[in-house]
């Protein structure tokens, strides 16, 4: 059961530590904690170390360092109006504001129009350089933390990396209190490729005795080789599983990845939380504005991560024809199109895509499309070839918001690289409807958890269909600016017995009143008879 979530945003490490210290003094140590820290480049190592110590000072804690976020605030009309009035009084001249997605030039007399405008108002500001601390608390009786060392596919290393260790070297573990920013060599798996066997990899020790029917949601944080743990967790056929391939941190902590399991730091593997059946979550996967460049097609031959035919035709030729039709190709070489554009294959059983796979390469000779990840859409799937517009950074971005009575966990895919012809950034919006405190240096957002990575997520959702529920094969969701959200209903607050009694009394009175005959004013009634 999700009990609470909170996200703190500030440019000042000292401000964040002050609020984290106050929270830690009131935290229930029996709760299970999931946390993420997105450090800004300007955050001092001592502040980062102190933040980690606060989060890991209690048992049943997992967390990670995630990629830096660029945030912007979404302001309501009253907030915007007050700021505009102040700005006009200060400058005494015409000003500009962006209302929703429309731009207005505003004079003093135009301020009155703001009262009639509905929706949200967006002020784009500099959200870079902020540190984000985010955490979610779960009922300790309903959540089990686990640590996995199941090997996945080894990462291909190109060139020389002076910090890489030899194959076979065991991972060194370090306590948070023993030099968090120490010069510990990063860990890698033992180099053995995870074999595709009929038997699934074993479950982590902490959850091996948990019944598959008793689990509804699994969250984990991993390195970029999660194949072993993701396959192991497919035993839980009634659970939605979401794993974040955490951000690379060699320049932050000297480790390839930075994962936390209680008070121990790990550089590889995975850590996670297993939530029981009393904590179901609703999932929502949001993609940026993709553009379909083909009609709906059907997969007629596929194997592994390769698509051999679409509608019994050469899929690469279909892609090239679509590129030429939409004038994306200025030369005959398809490799130039892949350099300037991002292409995806989306599974579209309905109107919107439910799964999206990046097309890594296309072979004009054989006709095969190679997709990112280990799998491809199964034969018979309805798909479309999609492109990510070059102006996708200017599209609306995910909003860190939540409906009342819910806790929302957001796993966000940030940009690994920016196209050279694009100079703007793509911030994430913070809605002020659930901001407890906000000023120029600090934002306190309740009910929302966020973690981000340039590597994306591994997703395996439990999807309800007309013929029942089915669980997805784990797939990689790495679309830039994509967001996977899980929403938990808050545990209802118990009603005091005195309040419950008064409510029952009022309901009885209303029921008696409904059954009474209609009375005429001015008439005296005695025992239900006219006098």
N, C-alpha and C positions, 0 to 999 in steps of 0.2 A: 504494500500500500504506500503510495507516494504521500508524504506528509507536508512537504514544503519545498520550495525552490527559491533561489535568490541569485541575482546577478549584480555585481558592483563594477562600475566603470569609472576610472579616474586616470588623470595624467600623473598624479602624485602617489608614489608608493607609500609614503607616510600616512596619507589619508586612508588608503585601503587597509593598512595594518591597524589603524585605530578602530575602524569599523569591524574588521575581522576579530580583533581581540575582544570587543564588546560582545560579538555574537558567540564566540567560543565559551565565554563564561556562563552563558545560558543554554548551551546546547545539551540535549539529552544524550549521554554517552551510549545508551542502549540502541540508538538509531543507527542504521547503516547509511554511510555517506558516499556519494559520488561527487567528485570535484574536478574542475579544470581551471588552469591558469593560462591566460594568453598574455605573455609578457611583452611589453613594448621594448624596442631597442634601447631606450633610455633608462629602463628599470635597473636599479643597482643590484648586483649579486646578493648583497646582504638583505635587501628587502625581499627578493625572491626566496631566499633561503628561509627567512622568518615566516613568510606566507605558507610555505610548504610545511614547516614545523607546526603551525597552528592547525592546519587541516589534518595532519597525520598524528596528532597528539592523542587521538582516541582510537580504539580498535574498530574493526569492521569498516575500513575505509579503502577505497580505490580511487585513483585519479591519474591525471596526465598533464603534461604541458602541451598546449595546442598552439596553432599558428596565430600570429597577430591579426587583429580584426580592425577594420575601418568602419566606424559606427557613425550614424547620424541620428538626430532626434526628429521624431514626427510629432508636431505640436498641434494642439487643438486650436480652434478659432479664438476662444478667449485669450489663450496665451499669446497667439500671434497678434491679436488686436492690441494688447497691452504693449508688446514690444514695438509695434509700428508707431503707436502714439508717442512713445518715448523717443523713438528714432526721429520722427518728424519734428518733435519739439526741439530736439538737439540740433538737427541739421537745418530745419526750416526750409526744406526744399523737397522736390519730388524724390520718391524712393521706389524701389522695385521689390516685389515679393512673389513667391511661387506658391499658388494655391492649388493643391492637388497636383495636376500636371499642366495647368494653365498659368501663364505669366501675366501679371497685372502691373500697370504703372499706377501708383497710388498717390493722390494728393490728400490734403486734409479732409476735403469734402467727401473723398472716396472711402474714408475709414468707415462711414456709416454702412457702406455696402458689405463690409465684412460680416455684419450681423446676419445678413441674409445668406451667406455662403455656408454650405453644409460640407460635411466630410472633414478630411484632415488637411492640414497645411504643412508644407515641407520647407524647411530652411536648410539648404545644403551648407554644411560647415566642414571644417577640417576635423575629421574624426580620427586621423592617424596619430600615432604616438600615445595611445591610451593603453592601459593595462586592464584586462578584464578578469575578474575572479568570479567564478560561477559554481554553484553547488546545489545538489538535491538531496533531501533526506527521505529515507524509507523506514517503514516499521521494521525494527530488527527481528521480530518474530516471523516476518513474511519475506525476508530477503537474506540470501546467502552470498557472501563474497567468495571469489575463487581466483586462483592463479594458475596459468597454463604455460607449459614449456613444450607443448606439442609442436614439432617442427613443421614448417611449411616449405614452400619453394624457396631455395636460396636466392638471394639478390645477386644479380650479375654485377661484378665490380669491374669498372673500367679504369685503367691507369693505376696510379699508385696512391694509396691512402696511408699516411704514416701511422694512423691510429688503428688500423685493422689488425686483428689478432690472428694467430694461426688456427687452422681448422683443428677441432678437437679440444681446444682450450675451454675449460669450464667457465661459465659466467661468474664473475665476482659480484657479490651482493654487498651493498653498503647501507648502513643505517643512515636515516636522515640526519641524525645528530652528529655524524662522523664525517663532516666535510662534504656538504651537498654539492659544492662546485669543485670537487677534487678532480685530479687528473686520472680518472679511471678509464682504461681503454674500453672502447665500446665492444659490446658482445654481438656475436652472430651465431646462427645455428650451426650444427656440426657439419653442414655441407651435404648431408644426405637428402636427396630429393624425396619429398613426401610421396610414398608409393600409392598408386591407385589400386587399392585392394578391395575385395568384397567386404572385408570387415572394416568397420569404421574405427578411427583412432579412439583410444580410451578417453573417457571423460576425466576432467581434472579431479583430483583426490577429494576436494571439498564438496563436490556435488555428485559423486558417483553413486550415492545411495538415494538420490532424490528421484521419486517416481516421475516418469515423463508426463503422466496425465495431471500432475500437480503443478505444472509450470505454465505460465501464460506469457511472460516477457523475460527476455535475456538481453542484457546490455554488456558490451565488453569494449575494451580499449586495447589495441594491439600495435605491433610493428607492421611493416608492409608485406609480411609473409603470413597471412592469417589462414591459409588453406587448411591446415591441420585442425585448429580449433573450430573453424566454421563448419567443417565436415563432422567433427565430433558432436557438435551441438544439434545436428539434424536429428538426433534421437528424440528430441523434444518436438514431436510432430504437431502439438497443439499450441506452440509458442511462437510469437513474433520475435525474431532475433535481429539485433542491430549492433554492428561493430564498427567503430571508428578506427581507421588506420591512422594513427596519430602522427602529428607533424614531426619532421626531422629537426633535431635539436643539437647538432654538433657545434654550432657557434654560440649556443646558450649555456649548455651544461657540459660540453665535451663528450656527449653520448649521442649515438645515432638516434635513439628515441628515449624518452624519459617517462617511465611508468611508475606508479606508486601502489604498493600493496601493503596496507597498514603503515608501518614506519620503515619499510624497506624500499629502496629504489632499484628498478630493473631497467635494463637497456634493450631487452628483447622479450619475445613471447607475448602474453596477453594477461590482463586482469579484468575482472567483470563482476556483475551482480546478477543473480538468478532470482526472479520474483515469482511467488507462487500464484496459484489460480485465483486467489482473492484480489489480485492486483492486475486486472486486464487493462490494456491500453489501446486507444484508438490511434491508428497510424495515418500519416499524410505525407506523401512525397511530392515536393514542389520542384519543377524544372523551370529553368529560364525560358525565354521566348524562343522556342525552336521553330524553324520554318520547314515545312514538308516540301521536298523537291520532286517527289514521285507520288503516284497514286498508291492505293493500298495494293500490296503484293502478298503472296503466300510463299513460305519457305517450303521448298520441295526436296532439298537435300542439304544436310548439315552434319558436321562431325566435330566434336570438341568445340573449339572456338572458331571454327571455319564454316562459312556459308558457301556451299558449292553452286546452288541454283536457286533462283527466285522465279516462280511461275514457269519452271523448267527452262529458264533462260539464263544466259551468262550474267551474273550479278554485277561484274565490273563494267560490262558494256552498258548495263542499265544505269549505273552510277555516272559513267562518262557522258552518256546522252543527257542525263539530268543536269550535269554541270554545264554542258554546252547550252542547253535550253535556257538556263537561268543566267547565262553569261558570267559564269564564275571562272572560266578558264580563258586566259589570254594567250596561252601557248598550247601546243599539242601534248606536252608532257604532263601526265596526270599528277606527277610528283609535285609540280608547282602548285596545283590546286590544293593538295594536302598541306603544303607549306603555309598557304594563306588562309585556308578555311578548315573548320572542324566539322567532320561528317559523322553521323550516328545512325544506327539502325534501331528503330523504336518498335516495340511490340504494342500494337494498337487494337486490342480486342474490342474496345469501344472507341469513342472519338479521340480522347486524349491518350498519349502513351503511358503505359504502366511500367515498362522497363525500357531503359535506353542503354545501348552498348556503343562505345566509341569504335569507329572503324579505323584500325591502326594502319592497314595497308590494303591495296588492291592489286591483283595480278592480271594484267590485260591478256596475257597468254593463256593461263589456266582458267581465268575468270573468277577465282576464289577471293572472297572478302575475309580478311583476318580481323577478328574482333578483340578488343581488350578484355582480359580475364580468361577464365577457363572454359566457359560455356558459350553456346550460341542459342538463339531461339529454336525450340524443337520443331520438327517437321509438322507442317499444318498451321503454324502460327501466322496470323495476319500482321504484316509489318509495313513500315514506311521508311524510306531513307530521308533523314532529316539533316539540316545544316544549322549551325549556330551562327547567326548574323554577326558581321564584323562590328556592329555597334551594340553588341549584347551588354557591354558594360554600362550603357546608358539606360538599360531597361529597369523597370521597377524591381527592387530587391526584397528579399524576405524581411518580414517585420517581426521583431521579437515582441510578441504580444500573446495574450491568452484570454479565453472566455472566462467569465466569473465562475468560481467554484472548481477550477482545474489547475493542475500543474503540468506545464508543457516542457518537454526536453527537446532541444534542437541540436541536430548534428549537421553542421554546415560545411560545404566544400568551398574552400577559398581558391584564389587564382594561383597556379603554380608559376605562370609566366604571363606577361602582358604582350599582346601583339605590338610590334614596333610602331604602327601607325595610330595607336590609341594612347592618348595622354591623360585620360581621366581615370579615376578609380571607381570602384563599385562598392559603396558602403552598405551596411545592413542598417535598416531603420529600427529605432527604438520608439515605440508608441508611448506617449506620456500618460495614457489612461491608467496604467498600473505602476507608475513611478511614485515611490513613496517620498523620495527626496531628490531634488535636482538643482544644481547650480552650474556655474561655468566650469567647475573642476571635478564634479562628482555626480554620478547617477546611481540610484538604488532602485533596482527593478525587481519586484516581487512576483513569485509564481512562475518564473521562467529560468531554465537552465540552458546554457549554450556551450558547445565545444566545437572546434573547427580544425580542419586539416586540409592541406593541399592535395592529399592522397585520396580522399573520398571515403566511402563507407562500404561495408559488406552487408547486404540486405537480404533477409529471408522472412517474408511476411506471411502471416496466416490470413488468407483472403476468403471471405464468404461468397459463395456462388449459389445459384438456384439449386444445384444438385448437392450442396453441402460445402464444407470448408476444405481447402487444400493449402498446403505449405509450399512456398516457392523454393526452388533450388537456389542456394546462396549465389548472389551475383554482385558485381562491383558497380556501385553508383558513384561515378567520378566526374559528372558533368559540372563544369565551373558554375558557381553560384547556386548549385542545387541545395536543397534543404530537406532533411528527413526529420519529421517531428512525431513525437509520441505524446499523447495527452492522457493524463490520469485524472480521474475524479478525486477531488479532495475528500478526505474522511469527514462525514457529517459531524457537526458539533452536537453532543448530547443535549437534549432539552431538559432543564431543571424540572424536578418533580412538581414543584409548586406551579410552574408555568404549564406543565402538561395537564395538571388537574383543572386549572382555570380554562384551558382550551376545551377539555372534554365537557365541562359544565356549559360553556357557551354553545357548543354543538348540540347538546341536549335541548337547550332553550330554543334554538333555532328550529330544531325538528318539531317541537311542540307547537311552535308558532305556525309552521307550515300546515299542520293538520287542524288548526282552529278554523271554524266557519267565518266567512266574511261578515263583518259587522258594519252597520249603518251608523254614521255619526249622529249623536243626539238621542240615541236609543239606549235604554238601560237594560242590561243583560244580567239575569240571575240564574245560575246553574244551567246556562245554555238556553234558557227560554226567554221570549220577549215578555216584558211587563207593560 
